Amino acid sequence: MNKKKFLIDSLLNIFSTTLPLLVLQLVSLPIVANQTGSDKFGVVITVISVITVIGHPLGNVLNNIRLLKNDFYLQKGLVGDFNYLLIGSSIFSALLVILISIFYINDLNIFNIILLVLIVVLSVLKEYLLVSYRITLNFKGILLNNLLLSIGYGLGTIFFSL
């Protein structure tokens, strides 16, 4: 890989990783803060933090393990057990987010539980599935993924504001 391609790929990866964080921190959360009271906004921040702390590590660890072991599996002609690990991580994350949410959300109902489970499972899936782009060094794919995530944050913010 030449230096110019390396620099472009690195900058593309940094930008694509930063984009959804900027949208969330500089657009979505200030709008949510303005429309909710401090108590409710505190709960929103707590829920986002819980989902991030659960979903990101579980999906990212699987992502990194697959990235490191991919050549080994290909050389041996093995499929791997990542799908089972992904299902297990998704179930574990769902149970964990339910248990933690019971302590932090006073008016927890079945709709909220379903949404929280859906969000945390999608978070695990997103973090893990990025490995397919990382294995092939497809930084444009990572950018597209994070661009769609940013658009989702924007649309979610609009729907929240209605």
Helices and strands as residue ranges (DSSP letters): H 3-23, I 24-28, H 29-35, H 38-76, H 82-104, H 110-129, H 131-135, H 139-161
